[in-house]
């Protein structure tokens, strides 16, 4: 019994001793981590003696394809504050010097100390008190800064835009959000980041790398000079300059022609995929989103019912109308549903039992090339009907639909193309599963006949329509559209140099080109004909709940094309009313370098035309 007691006592000794050892080890490990592994305490100690000033790099400049400077930097100054150094500051005098109210001062101080919004706040480090002082404001403040202990000035730069165009492409720069800081530890509260457009998608290249200057302070916080003679200072590395593929003169003309209209224009160089212009109307002056009024102007633009902040070129999803018929012709040819000699009747449209799809008056019956030139609805409805009803080639309508969708996807529809701008939408290409769900498995080609003419469930972005035109101009391939032509000292991403071939042959594309050329010579695009170069085009009139949308796509010259363009004017009526003349003027401007006097007069007439938003009235 006594031995058992001794054993229990001995065992208890080991447990207590072991626990003591564990506790000691935990304390030692924590002490090691705090003193050697973590620099938290060191930074707090250093911050009393050292002042680390961040040196912000100059953001990269942005130019157009011809070297015209579009975006550059202007000097600006931020007022910084170290909260625990504010001793004896005359706040009323400070407010008067900076042109602010005492109420604003108190509110700003509370915002700085709010750790929920100001991540990483420390009373020992510099915090942004007031941003973007002008040179004049900085000069007034600097003269009296010695009266305001704890307040410093940090030199920055802000963006300046040379023209009022291309806002949706260029984007803007604003203060980082908490999410930005969480996502990338490069940023601190008060830093700036690209918010939209190229400024956002090429942020890492444009922003550069920060530097630092370390200053030595005495016990009263006064600056005594550089720490270690500046040996630990690091100079900032400027951001890289970016060259856009945009022609700013073409962009300006496009925005001018779309004045007082809703819609978009996208022009692409077919051989490279470079976007030559991208217009979204209405637009805004990018200078509105600079300086201290940025927030107020941003709220006003966001509240505008015409949605000027929406980039319709890549975010607008519309029925493509008759421009889509070119993709249908290629599919029917490739699948052997038709040949170029196949003719279909069109008695003012497609009529099958009780189903009717209307069409304008033209000769009947028609073969393929005249059907493209005259934009015959009946021809392409018959083509889709015979494809979806063909049980020798497809076991079911679902199989035919899947095959049809594969062609559409190969042509760049139904998914994002991958342009180097944020916010691109994918459009809509329906599949068999979609219709099986909608019609409970009971449907056929007649049920979905409207997709043959770019209506029904089919939606494309203006960028996708322009890319379709570029693919036709290239006779069967496209390069992913992009707005940046070159980044300083960096190769272009291979996704913007690779060719994407569709499922249709070059031979069949030549027939589409011939049909589009005939549309200009004697069909629905006659307004686009000119004496300088051979133009190919295709109109579209997209049905809408209100007035129809005016659509056009075209390219020129016919051989060795330099530009492919899509124009989409909401509520603009027939494709030939607005789409064709706008597209023709832009092609002339780009290829000839200027408009003829006659064309300039036409441009002035179009510019003066107002489409009352949502009604189509002119």
Buried (B, 14 or more C-beta within 10 A) or exposed (E): EEEEEEEEEEEEEEEEEEEEEEEEEEEEEEEEEEEEEEEEEEBEEBBEBBBBBBBBBBBBBBBBBEEBBBBBBBEBBBBBBBBEBBEEBEEEEBBEBBEBEEEEBEEBBEEBEEEEEBEEBBBBBBBBBBBBBBEEBBEEBEEBBEEBBBBBBBEBBBBBBBBBBBBBBBBBBBBBBEEBBEEEEBBBBBBBBBBBBBBBBBBEBBBBBBBEBBBBBEEEBEEEEBBEEEEEBEEBEBBBBBBBBBBBBBBBBBBBBBBBBBBBBBBBBBBBBBBBBBBBBBBBEBBBBBBEEBEEBBEEBEEEEEBBBBBBBBBBBBBBBBBBBBBBBBBBBBBEBBEEEBBBEBEBBBBEEEEEBEBBEBEBBBBBBBBBBBBBBBBBBBBBBBBBEBEEEBEEBBBBBBBBBEBBBBBBBBEBBBBBBBBBBBBBBBBBEBBBEEEEEEBBBBBBBBBBBBBBBBBBBBBBBBBBBBBBBBBBBBBBBBBBBBBBEEEBBEEBEEEBEBBBBEEBBEBBBBBBBBBBBEBBBEBBBBEEBBBBBBBBBBBBEEBBBBBBBBBBBBEEBBBBBBBBBBBBBBBBBBBBBBBBBBBBBBBEEEBBEEBEEBBEEBBEBEBEBEEBEB
